[in-house]
Amino acid sequence: MKIAIASDHGGFQLKTYIATYLAEQGYAYEDFGTMSAESVDYPDFALLAATAVASGDCDLGIICCGTGIGVSIVANKVKGIRAANCHDTFSARLSREHNDANVLTLGERVIGRGLALEVVDAFLQGRYASGRHACRVEKIIEIEATFCGERKPAP
Ligand code: RB5
């Protein structure tokens, strides 16, 4: 399993902290930047990590910004990405179990570091339950195909 990580300047400290944790836990990860606290545009870095997940180069993604919102919006524009902005462990776990989320987004200005690592754990250890959730995730994929450029909506 390889995890794509990325952030803008607003999430840089949290991304760095999470990267250290992932390494300690034995997870392979690829860091798509940014590499400093200098101001950058979050879409650039969210797109890199989300694309790595969508292409299959990475299995899951963790993307940080100030709130987790901007990077979540960007990641969810990438076909095949289901990004969840979670600041509690229950949501993080269910984003995997129910929504088959493949990207977690976090806000450095929202969450403390200790809880952030617990949220990361809940996300990484969560497993898609399929079952009754499968047709709903299929509908998300169908909506994406219909409204995100793959084909025109039915008349
Ligand atoms: C950067 O100032 C901030 O807008 C960004 O990190 C993020 O919170 C956007 O959603």
Backbone and ligand atoms as CSV (ligand in chain L), in Angstrom:
chain,resi,resn,atom,element,x,y,z
A,1,MET,N,N,0.854,-1.193,0.000
A,1,MET,CA,C,0.000,0.000,0.000
A,1,MET,C,C,0.887,1.239,0.000
A,2,LYS,N,N,0.598,2.160,-0.932
A,2,LYS,CA,C,1.332,3.431,-0.959
A,2,LYS,C,C,0.345,4.579,-0.827
A,3,ILE,N,N,0.708,5.538,-0.006
A,3,ILE,CA,C,-0.179,6.655,0.292
A,3,ILE,C,C,0.382,7.934,-0.320
A,4,ALA,N,N,-0.451,8.631,-1.067
A,4,ALA,CA,C,-0.079,9.943,-1.603
A,4,ALA,C,C,-0.386,10.992,-0.548
A,5,ILE,N,N,0.589,11.847,-0.254
A,5,ILE,CA,C,0.325,12.946,0.669
A,5,ILE,C,C,0.658,14.269,-0.033
A,6,ALA,N,N,-0.048,15.311,0.363
A,6,ALA,CA,C,0.187,16.633,-0.204
A,6,ALA,C,C,-0.444,17.668,0.711
A,7,SER,N,N,-0.034,18.908,0.510
A,7,SER,CA,C,-0.630,20.022,1.253
A,7,SER,C,C,-0.309,21.325,0.553
A,8,ASP,N,N,-0.986,22.372,0.987
A,8,ASP,CA,C,-0.516,23.722,0.667
A,8,ASP,C,C,0.253,24.221,1.891
A,9,HIS,N,N,0.571,25.518,1.904
A,9,HIS,CA,C,1.299,26.082,3.056
A,9,HIS,C,C,0.479,25.980,4.339
A,10,GLY,N,N,-0.855,26.090,4.210
A,10,GLY,CA,C,-1.716,26.055,5.387
A,10,GLY,C,C,-1.773,24.696,6.051
A,11,GLY,N,N,-1.406,23.667,5.304
A,11,GLY,CA,C,-1.406,22.308,5.865
A,11,GLY,C,C,-0.026,21.690,5.934
A,12,PHE,N,N,0.983,22.499,5.659
A,12,PHE,CA,C,2.345,21.960,5.542
A,12,PHE,C,C,2.859,21.323,6.844
A,13,GLN,N,N,2.638,21.983,7.959
A,13,GLN,CA,C,3.147,21.432,9.234
A,13,GLN,C,C,2.439,20.118,9.557
A,14,LEU,N,N,1.147,20.075,9.328
A,14,LEU,CA,C,0.392,18.853,9.617
A,14,LEU,C,C,0.811,17.728,8.679
A,15,LYS,N,N,0.989,18.052,7.396
A,15,LYS,CA,C,1.445,17.030,6.438
A,15,LYS,C,C,2.793,16.457,6.869
A,16,THR,N,N,3.699,17.324,7.298
A,16,THR,CA,C,5.026,16.877,7.730
A,16,THR,C,C,4.897,15.939,8.938
A,17,TYR,N,N,4.033,16.313,9.854
A,17,TYR,CA,C,3.812,15.496,11.055
A,17,TYR,C,C,3.223,14.137,10.673
A,18,ILE,N,N,2.271,14.143,9.770
A,18,ILE,CA,C,1.654,12.892,9.323
A,18,ILE,C,C,2.668,12.033,8.563
A,19,ALA,N,N,3.515,12.657,7.763
A,19,ALA,CA,C,4.533,11.903,7.016
A,19,ALA,C,C,5.463,11.156,7.977
A,20,THR,N,N,5.883,11.836,9.021
A,20,THR,CA,C,6.751,11.199,10.019
A,20,THR,C,C,6.036,10.009,10.655
A,21,TYR,N,N,4.767,10.218,10.967
A,21,TYR,CA,C,3.973,9.143,11.576
A,21,TYR,C,C,3.835,7.952,10.628
A,22,LEU,N,N,3.546,8.231,9.363
A,22,LEU,CA,C,3.394,7.141,8.387
A,22,LEU,C,C,4.689,6.322,8.297
A,23,ALA,N,N,5.808,7.028,8.262
A,23,ALA,CA,C,7.103,6.338,8.188
A,23,ALA,C,C,7.318,5.476,9.427
A,24,GLU,N,N,7.006,6.020,10.584
A,24,GLU,CA,C,7.160,5.264,11.842
A,24,GLU,C,C,6.294,4.011,11.850
A,25,GLN,N,N,5.125,4.130,11.230
A,25,GLN,CA,C,4.182,3.000,11.212
A,25,GLN,C,C,4.478,2.009,10.093
A,26,GLY,N,N,5.464,2.325,9.269
A,26,GLY,CA,C,5.865,1.409,8.205
A,26,GLY,C,C,5.074,1.544,6.923
A,27,TYR,N,N,4.327,2.647,6.780
A,27,TYR,CA,C,3.590,2.870,5.533
A,27,TYR,C,C,4.523,3.485,4.490
A,28,ALA,N,N,4.406,3.030,3.253
A,28,ALA,CA,C,5.086,3.696,2.148
A,28,ALA,C,C,4.241,4.900,1.742
A,29,TYR,N,N,4.901,6.007,1.465
A,29,TYR,CA,C,4.154,7.172,1.006
A,29,TYR,C,C,4.970,7.946,-0.018
A,30,GLU,N,N,4.259,8.739,-0.812
A,30,GLU,CA,C,4.919,9.653,-1.746
A,30,GLU,C,C,4.409,11.054,-1.452
A,31,ASP,N,N,5.337,11.972,-1.272
A,31,ASP,CA,C,5.001,13.345,-0.898
A,31,ASP,C,C,4.990,14.231,-2.147
A,32,PHE,N,N,3.810,14.752,-2.478
A,32,PHE,CA,C,3.646,15.578,-3.672
A,32,PHE,C,C,3.772,17.067,-3.372
A,33,GLY,N,N,4.324,17.411,-2.214
A,33,GLY,CA,C,4.527,18.811,-1.863
A,33,GLY,C,C,3.284,19.419,-1.224
A,34,THR,N,N,3.343,20.632,-0.892
A,34,THR,CA,C,4.431,21.578,-0.990
A,34,THR,C,C,5.521,21.238,0.033
A,35,MET,N,N,6.711,21.769,-0.162
A,35,MET,CA,C,7.824,21.395,0.691
A,35,MET,C,C,8.267,22.507,1.637
A,36,SER,N,N,7.457,23.552,1.769
A,36,SER,CA,C,7.784,24.621,2.723
A,36,SER,C,C,6.498,25.334,3.107
A,37,ALA,N,N,6.618,26.260,4.050
A,37,ALA,CA,C,5.449,27.017,4.495
A,37,ALA,C,C,5.220,28.272,3.657
A,38,GLU,N,N,5.951,28.396,2.565
A,38,GLU,CA,C,5.752,29.546,1.662
A,38,GLU,C,C,4.393,29.422,0.960
A,39,SER,N,N,3.735,30.542,0.778
A,39,SER,CA,C,2.375,30.525,0.233
A,39,SER,C,C,2.313,29.947,-1.188
A,40,VAL,N,N,1.398,29.016,-1.366
A,40,VAL,CA,C,1.171,28.370,-2.668
A,40,VAL,C,C,-0.336,28.246,-2.874
A,41,ASP,N,N,-0.729,27.727,-4.019
A,41,ASP,CA,C,-2.149,27.533,-4.310
A,41,ASP,C,C,-2.523,26.066,-4.090
A,42,TYR,N,N,-3.465,25.835,-3.175
A,42,TYR,CA,C,-3.798,24.453,-2.813
A,42,TYR,C,C,-4.271,23.580,-3.986
A,43,PRO,N,N,-4.927,24.138,-5.042
A,43,PRO,CA,C,-5.355,23.224,-6.113
A,43,PRO,C,C,-4.187,22.491,-6.773
A,44,ASP,N,N,-3.041,23.162,-6.878
A,44,ASP,CA,C,-1.893,22.547,-7.573
A,44,ASP,C,C,-1.440,21.261,-6.882
A,45,PHE,N,N,-1.401,21.285,-5.571
A,45,PHE,CA,C,-0.864,20.145,-4.829
A,45,PHE,C,C,-1.931,19.077,-4.578
A,46,ALA,N,N,-3.144,19.509,-4.356
A,46,ALA,CA,C,-4.241,18.546,-4.205
A,46,ALA,C,C,-4.407,17.733,-5.486
A,47,LEU,N,N,-4.268,18.411,-6.618
A,47,LEU,CA,C,-4.422,17.726,-7.908
A,47,LEU,C,C,-3.347,16.655,-8.089
A,48,LEU,N,N,-2.125,16.952,-7.716
A,48,LEU,CA,C,-1.038,15.970,-7.873
A,48,LEU,C,C,-1.314,14.701,-7.077
A,49,ALA,N,N,-1.704,14.862,-5.830
A,49,ALA,CA,C,-1.953,13.686,-4.991
A,49,ALA,C,C,-3.196,12.933,-5.451
A,50,ALA,N,N,-4.236,13.670,-5.784
A,50,ALA,CA,C,-5.480,13.022,-6.217
A,50,ALA,C,C,-5.263,12.252,-7.515
A,51,THR,N,N,-4.499,12.819,-8.419
A,51,THR,CA,C,-4.219,12.151,-9.688
A,51,THR,C,C,-3.418,10.878,-9.468
A,52,ALA,N,N,-2.512,10.915,-8.516
A,52,ALA,CA,C,-1.715,9.716,-8.210
A,52,ALA,C,C,-2.604,8.586,-7.694
A,53,VAL,N,N,-3.625,8.939,-6.920
A,53,VAL,CA,C,-4.562,7.921,-6.431
A,53,VAL,C,C,-5.459,7.441,-7.577
A,54,ALA,N,N,-5.968,8.385,-8.347
A,54,ALA,CA,C,-6.888,8.021,-9.439
A,54,ALA,C,C,-6.206,7.122,-10.467
A,55,SER,N,N,-4.928,7.339,-10.682
A,55,SER,CA,C,-4.200,6.547,-11.693
A,55,SER,C,C,-3.806,5.166,-11.179
A,56,GLY,N,N,-3.895,4.976,-9.859
A,56,GLY,CA,C,-3.490,3.704,-9.275
A,56,GLY,C,C,-2.036,3.681,-8.825
A,57,ASP,N,N,-1.308,4.770,-9.063
A,57,ASP,CA,C,0.079,4.824,-8.587
A,57,ASP,C,C,0.127,4.778,-7.064
A,58,CYS,N,N,-0.860,5.387,-6.441
A,58,CYS,CA,C,-0.992,5.314,-4.981
A,58,CYS,C,C,-2.369,4.742,-4.657
A,59,ASP,N,N,-2.464,4.096,-3.499
A,59,ASP,CA,C,-3.716,3.431,-3.138
A,59,ASP,C,C,-4.692,4.371,-2.446
A,60,LEU,N,N,-4.148,5.237,-1.599
A,60,LEU,CA,C,-4.966,6.183,-0.839
A,60,LEU,C,C,-4.233,7.513,-0.782
A,61,GLY,N,N,-4.976,8.564,-0.456
A,61,GLY,CA,C,-4.353,9.876,-0.335
A,61,GLY,C,C,-4.730,10.554,0.964
A,62,ILE,N,N,-3.813,11.385,1.462
A,62,ILE,CA,C,-4.077,12.246,2.617
A,62,ILE,C,C,-3.595,13.642,2.227
A,63,ILE,N,N,-4.525,14.604,2.201
A,63,ILE,CA,C,-4.191,15.941,1.717
A,63,ILE,C,C,-4.624,16.969,2.770
A,64,CYS,N,N,-3.717,17.878,3.080
A,64,CYS,CA,C,-3.963,18.866,4.129
A,64,CYS,C,C,-3.945,20.284,3.565
A,65,CYS,N,N,-4.824,21.117,4.111
A,65,CYS,CA,C,-4.731,22.565,3.894
A,65,CYS,C,C,-5.172,23.203,5.201
A,66,GLY,N,N,-5.530,24.476,5.166
A,66,GLY,CA,C,-5.917,25.119,6.419
A,66,GLY,C,C,-7.155,24.492,7.033
A,67,THR,N,N,-8.131,24.237,6.191
A,67,THR,CA,C,-9.401,23.672,6.668
A,67,THR,C,C,-9.656,22.247,6.185
A,68,GLY,N,N,-8.944,21.826,5.168
A,68,GLY,CA,C,-9.238,20.547,4.500
A,68,GLY,C,C,-10.306,20.687,3.435
A,69,ILE,N,N,-10.936,21.854,3.386
A,69,ILE,CA,C,-12.073,22.018,2.473
A,69,ILE,C,C,-11.614,22.246,1.033
A,70,GLY,N,N,-10.700,23.182,0.852
A,70,GLY,CA,C,-10.261,23.497,-0.509
A,70,GLY,C,C,-9.687,22.285,-1.210
A,71,VAL,N,N,-8.818,21.561,-0.512
A,71,VAL,CA,C,-8.203,20.387,-1.143
A,71,VAL,C,C,-9.223,19.276,-1.387
A,72,SER,N,N,-10.245,19.218,-0.539
A,72,SER,CA,C,-11.309,18.234,-0.738
A,72,SER,C,C,-12.103,18.556,-2.004
A,73,ILE,N,N,-12.420,19.834,-2.179
A,73,ILE,CA,C,-13.158,20.245,-3.381
A,73,ILE,C,C,-12.355,19.895,-4.625
A,74,VAL,N,N,-11.067,20.195,-4.596
A,74,VAL,CA,C,-10.210,19.908,-5.759
A,74,VAL,C,C,-10.132,18.406,-6.010
A,75,ALA,N,N,-9.841,17.642,-4.978
A,75,ALA,CA,C,-9.666,16.195,-5.152
A,75,ALA,C,C,-10.927,15.562,-5.714
A,76,ASN,N,N,-12.074,16.064,-5.277
A,76,ASN,CA,C,-13.334,15.477,-5.747
A,76,ASN,C,C,-13.672,15.836,-7.193
A,77,LYS,N,N,-12.887,16.708,-7.798
A,77,LYS,CA,C,-13.052,16.986,-9.232
A,77,LYS,C,C,-12.333,15.957,-10.095
A,78,VAL,N,N,-11.477,15.156,-9.478
A,78,VAL,CA,C,-10.694,14.180,-10.232
A,78,VAL,C,C,-11.490,12.877,-10.325
A,79,LYS,N,N,-11.665,12.405,-11.543
A,79,LYS,CA,C,-12.466,11.207,-11.770
A,79,LYS,C,C,-11.915,10.025,-10.965
A,80,GLY,N,N,-12.800,9.385,-10.245
A,80,GLY,CA,C,-12.407,8.217,-9.463
A,80,GLY,C,C,-12.071,8.539,-8.022
A,81,ILE,N,N,-12.023,9.828,-7.699
A,81,ILE,CA,C,-11.691,10.209,-6.321
A,81,ILE,C,C,-12.958,10.448,-5.512
A,82,ARG,N,N,-12.955,9.864,-4.327
A,82,ARG,CA,C,-13.985,10.147,-3.336
A,82,ARG,C,C,-13.245,10.644,-2.096
A,83,ALA,N,N,-13.162,11.960,-1.977
A,83,ALA,CA,C,-12.405,12.571,-0.884
A,83,ALA,C,C,-13.347,12.951,0.254
A,84,ALA,N,N,-12.912,12.659,1.473
A,84,ALA,CA,C,-13.711,12.955,2.658
A,84,ALA,C,C,-12.919,13.863,3.594
A,85,ASN,N,N,-13.526,14.997,3.932
A,85,ASN,CA,C,-12.901,15.934,4.873
A,85,ASN,C,C,-13.376,15.563,6.278
A,86,CYS,N,N,-12.511,14.929,7.053
A,86,CYS,CA,C,-12.922,14.371,8.353
A,86,CYS,C,C,-12.034,14.880,9.482
A,87,HIS,N,N,-12.681,15.290,10.553
A,87,HIS,CA,C,-11.931,15.723,11.735
A,87,HIS,C,C,-12.350,14.945,12.979
A,88,ASP,N,N,-12.966,13.796,12.753
A,88,ASP,CA,C,-13.272,12.882,13.853
A,88,ASP,C,C,-13.098,11.457,13.348
A,89,THR,N,N,-12.832,10.544,14.265
A,89,THR,CA,C,-12.491,9.172,13.860
A,89,THR,C,C,-13.702,8.423,13.311
A,90,PHE,N,N,-14.886,8.733,13.828
A,90,PHE,CA,C,-16.093,8.044,13.356
A,90,PHE,C,C,-16.319,8.330,11.869
A,91,SER,N,N,-16.242,9.605,11.518
A,91,SER,CA,C,-16.433,9.971,10.102
A,91,SER,C,C,-15.348,9.356,9.229
A,92,ALA,N,N,-14.118,9.370,9.715
A,92,ALA,CA,C,-13.009,8.830,8.919
A,92,ALA,C,C,-13.218,7.340,8.655
A,93,ARG,N,N,-13.612,6.610,9.683
A,93,ARG,CA,C,-13.840,5.165,9.517
A,93,ARG,C,C,-15.003,4.909,8.566
A,94,LEU,N,N,-16.113,5.641,8.781
A,94,LEU,CA,C,-17.280,5.407,7.910
A,94,LEU,C,C,-17.078,5.925,6.490
A,95,SER,N,N,-16.178,6.869,6.320
A,95,SER,CA,C,-15.905,7.312,4.939
A,95,SER,C,C,-15.340,6.158,4.128
A,96,ARG,N,N,-14.598,5.280,4.792
A,96,ARG,CA,C,-14.100,4.081,4.110
A,96,ARG,C,C,-15.189,3.024,4.014
A,97,GLU,N,N,-15.831,2.727,5.146
A,97,GLU,CA,C,-16.795,1.621,5.201
A,97,GLU,C,C,-18.006,1.858,4.305
A,98,HIS,N,N,-18.533,3.066,4.319
A,98,HIS,CA,C,-19.775,3.340,3.586
A,98,HIS,C,C,-19.544,3.966,2.218
A,99,ASN,N,N,-18.572,4.857,2.149
A,99,ASN,CA,C,-18.401,5.665,0.929
A,99,ASN,C,C,-17.242,5.202,0.067
A,100,ASP,N,N,-16.487,4.243,0.547
A,100,ASP,CA,C,-15.292,3.787,-0.167
A,100,ASP,C,C,-14.396,4.976,-0.519
A,101,ALA,N,N,-14.264,5.899,0.426
A,101,ALA,CA,C,-13.416,7.078,0.208
A,101,ALA,C,C,-11.981,6.627,-0.032
A,102,ASN,N,N,-11.319,7.323,-0.943
A,102,ASN,CA,C,-9.917,6.975,-1.203
A,102,ASN,C,C,-8.965,8.132,-0.903
A,103,VAL,N,N,-9.522,9.251,-0.473
A,103,VAL,CA,C,-8.694,10.378,-0.044
A,103,VAL,C,C,-9.282,10.956,1.241
A,104,LEU,N,N,-8.403,11.195,2.212
A,104,LEU,CA,C,-8.772,11.881,3.462
A,104,LEU,C,C,-8.218,13.295,3.387
A,105,THR,N,N,-9.039,14.279,3.712
A,105,THR,CA,C,-8.506,15.634,3.796
A,105,THR,C,C,-8.657,16.150,5.222
A,106,LEU,N,N,-7.658,16.937,5.619
A,106,LEU,CA,C,-7.575,17.440,6.994
A,106,LEU,C,C,-7.206,18.920,6.994
A,107,GLY,N,N,-7.685,19.627,7.997
A,107,GLY,CA,C,-7.373,21.041,8.132
A,107,GLY,C,C,-6.456,21.296,9.308
A,108,GLU,N,N,-5.282,21.796,9.014
A,108,GLU,CA,C,-4.298,22.068,10.083
A,108,GLU,C,C,-4.801,23.104,11.074
A,109,ARG,N,N,-5.665,24.023,10.572
A,109,ARG,CA,C,-6.174,25.079,11.454
A,109,ARG,C,C,-7.419,24.637,12.210
A,110,VAL,N,N,-7.811,23.379,11.988
A,110,VAL,CA,C,-9.051,22.873,12.576
A,110,VAL,C,C,-8.783,21.856,13.679
A,111,ILE,N,N,-7.782,21.018,13.479
A,111,ILE,CA,C,-7.622,19.823,14.314
A,111,ILE,C,C,-6.235,19.809,14.967
A,112,GLY,N,N,-6.173,19.295,16.182
A,112,GLY,CA,C,-4.891,19.114,16.859
A,112,GLY,C,C,-4.155,17.905,16.291
A,113,ARG,N,N,-2.854,17.884,16.515
A,113,ARG,CA,C,-2.035,16.829,15.922
A,113,ARG,C,C,-2.379,15.430,16.439
A,114,GLY,N,N,-2.645,15.342,17.737
A,114,GLY,CA,C,-2.941,14.020,18.317
A,114,GLY,C,C,-4.183,13.414,17.697
A,115,LEU,N,N,-5.243,14.208,17.626
A,115,LEU,CA,C,-6.484,13.705,17.026
A,115,LEU,C,C,-6.287,13.450,15.532
A,116,ALA,N,N,-5.503,14.291,14.886
A,116,ALA,CA,C,-5.270,14.097,13.446
A,116,ALA,C,C,-4.677,12.710,13.180
A,117,LEU,N,N,-3.756,12.279,14.010
A,117,LEU,CA,C,-3.166,10.947,13.796
A,117,LEU,C,C,-4.193,9.848,14.042
A,118,GLU,N,N,-5.079,10.057,15.011
A,118,GLU,CA,C,-6.141,9.060,15.236
A,118,GLU,C,C,-7.098,9.010,14.051
A,119,VAL,N,N,-7.370,10.159,13.477
A,119,VAL,CA,C,-8.227,10.206,12.283
A,119,VAL,C,C,-7.536,9.484,11.125
A,120,VAL,N,N,-6.238,9.715,10.969
A,120,VAL,CA,C,-5.471,9.024,9.926
A,120,VAL,C,C,-5.551,7.512,10.145
A,121,ASP,N,N,-5.352,7.071,11.372
A,121,ASP,CA,C,-5.437,5.630,11.685
A,121,ASP,C,C,-6.808,5.071,11.328
A,122,ALA,N,N,-7.853,5.781,11.724
A,122,ALA,CA,C,-9.221,5.305,11.456
A,122,ALA,C,C,-9.449,5.179,9.962
A,123,PHE,N,N,-8.933,6.139,9.222
A,123,PHE,CA,C,-9.094,6.115,7.764
A,123,PHE,C,C,-8.308,4.951,7.157
A,124,LEU,N,N,-7.055,4.809,7.547
A,124,LEU,CA,C,-6.215,3.772,6.934
A,124,LEU,C,C,-6.644,2.361,7.331
A,125,GLN,N,N,-7.207,2.237,8.521
A,125,GLN,CA,C,-7.611,0.906,8.982
A,125,GLN,C,C,-9.049,0.569,8.581
A,126,GLY,N,N,-9.791,1.561,8.119
A,126,GLY,CA,C,-11.165,1.306,7.687
A,126,GLY,C,C,-11.171,0.448,6.429
A,127,ARG,N,N,-12.229,-0.335,6.284
A,127,ARG,CA,C,-12.366,-1.190,5.091
A,127,ARG,C,C,-13.749,-0.988,4.496
A,128,TYR,N,N,-13.808,-0.879,3.205
A,128,TYR,CA,C,-15.096,-0.720,2.526
A,128,TYR,C,C,-15.971,-1.935,2.805
A,129,ALA,N,N,-17.196,-1.688,3.292
A,129,ALA,CA,C,-18.078,-2.785,3.686
A,129,ALA,C,C,-18.866,-3.344,2.509
A,130,SER,N,N,-18.924,-2.605,1.396
A,130,SER,CA,C,-19.708,-3.014,0.219
A,130,SER,C,C,-21.155,-3.317,0.656
A,131,GLY,N,N,-21.720,-4.476,0.316
A,131,GLY,CA,C,-23.083,-4.818,0.750
A,131,GLY,C,C,-24.080,-3.752,0.329
A,132,ARG,N,N,-24.849,-3.245,1.308
A,132,ARG,CA,C,-25.906,-2.280,0.988
A,132,ARG,C,C,-25.343,-0.955,0.481
A,133,HIS,N,N,-24.038,-0.734,0.717
A,133,HIS,CA,C,-23.427,0.525,0.278
A,133,HIS,C,C,-23.008,0.491,-1.191
A,134,ALA,N,N,-22.910,-0.711,-1.734
A,134,ALA,CA,C,-22.334,-0.850,-3.078
A,134,ALA,C,C,-23.162,-0.116,-4.131
A,135,CYS,N,N,-24.493,-0.239,-4.061
A,135,CYS,CA,C,-25.305,0.405,-5.100
A,135,CYS,C,C,-25.229,1.920,-4.983
A,136,ARG,N,N,-24.965,2.420,-3.769
A,136,ARG,CA,C,-24.861,3.879,-3.578
A,136,ARG,C,C,-23.548,4.402,-4.143
A,137,VAL,N,N,-22.497,3.663,-3.889
A,137,VAL,CA,C,-21.207,4.074,-4.467
A,137,VAL,C,C,-21.270,3.955,-5.990
A,138,GLU,N,N,-21.976,2.919,-6.479
A,138,GLU,CA,C,-22.160,2.785,-7.931
A,138,GLU,C,C,-22.898,4.002,-8.490
A,139,LYS,N,N,-23.861,4.514,-7.732
A,139,LYS,CA,C,-24.596,5.699,-8.186
A,139,LYS,C,C,-23.686,6.922,-8.239
A,140,ILE,N,N,-22.773,7.023,-7.294
A,140,ILE,CA,C,-21.799,8.133,-7.333
A,140,ILE,C,C,-20.972,8.033,-8.614
A,141,ILE,N,N,-20.540,6.821,-8.913
A,141,ILE,CA,C,-19.724,6.600,-10.124
A,141,ILE,C,C,-20.530,6.931,-11.375
A,142,GLU,N,N,-21.814,6.574,-11.348
A,142,GLU,CA,C,-22.713,6.863,-12.469
A,142,GLU,C,C,-22.908,8.374,-12.638
A,143,ILE,N,N,-23.092,9.063,-11.531
A,143,ILE,CA,C,-23.258,10.529,-11.575
A,143,ILE,C,C,-21.996,11.173,-12.135
A,144,GLU,N,N,-20.870,10.681,-11.675
A,144,GLU,CA,C,-19.576,11.206,-12.156
A,144,GLU,C,C,-19.458,11.020,-13.669
A,145,ALA,N,N,-19.816,9.837,-14.135
A,145,ALA,CA,C,-19.720,9.549,-15.569
A,145,ALA,C,C,-20.680,10.427,-16.367
A,146,THR,N,N,-21.852,10.689,-15.787
A,146,THR,CA,C,-22.883,11.435,-16.507
A,146,THR,C,C,-22.615,12.942,-16.520
A,147,PHE,N,N,-22.181,13.472,-15.394
A,147,PHE,CA,C,-22.095,14.930,-15.262
A,147,PHE,C,C,-20.670,15.461,-15.308
A,148,CYS,N,N,-19.700,14.597,-15.350
A,148,CYS,CA,C,-18.314,15.079,-15.318
A,148,CYS,C,C,-17.598,14.779,-16.618
A,149,GLY,N,N,-18.305,14.920,-17.713
A,149,GLY,CA,C,-17.648,14.960,-19.010
A,149,GLY,C,C,-17.584,13.674,-19.771
A,150,GLU,N,N,-17.865,12.530,-19.105
A,150,GLU,CA,C,-17.714,11.273,-19.832
A,150,GLU,C,C,-18.829,11.088,-20.859
A,151,ARG,N,N,-20.052,11.452,-20.483
A,151,ARG,CA,C,-21.144,11.398,-21.468
A,151,ARG,C,C,-22.243,12.383,-21.050
A,152,LYS,N,N,-23.135,12.654,-21.984
A,152,LYS,CA,C,-24.214,13.626,-21.750
A,152,LYS,C,C,-25.313,12.998,-20.898
A,153,PRO,N,N,-25.973,13.815,-20.047
A,153,PRO,CA,C,-27.132,13.295,-19.324
A,153,PRO,C,C,-28.206,12.823,-20.293
A,154,ALA,N,N,-28.950,11.791,-19.895
A,154,ALA,CA,C,-30.049,11.308,-20.738
A,154,ALA,C,C,-31.093,12.413,-20.859
A,155,PRO,N,N,-31.757,12.530,-22.041
A,155,PRO,CA,C,-32.769,13.606,-22.221
A,155,PRO,C,C,-33.978,13.385,-21.318
L,1,RB5,C1,C,-4.806,29.147,2.667
L,1,RB5,O1,O,-4.780,30.393,3.254
L,1,RB5,C2,C,-6.152,28.475,2.900
L,1,RB5,O2,O,-7.134,29.158,2.198
L,1,RB5,C3,C,-6.097,27.029,2.495
L,1,RB5,O3,O,-5.098,26.371,3.199
L,1,RB5,C4,C,-7.355,26.217,2.718
L,1,RB5,O4,O,-7.829,26.389,4.016
L,1,RB5,C5,C,-8.391,26.355,1.701
L,1,RB5,O5,O,-9.419,25.675,1.737
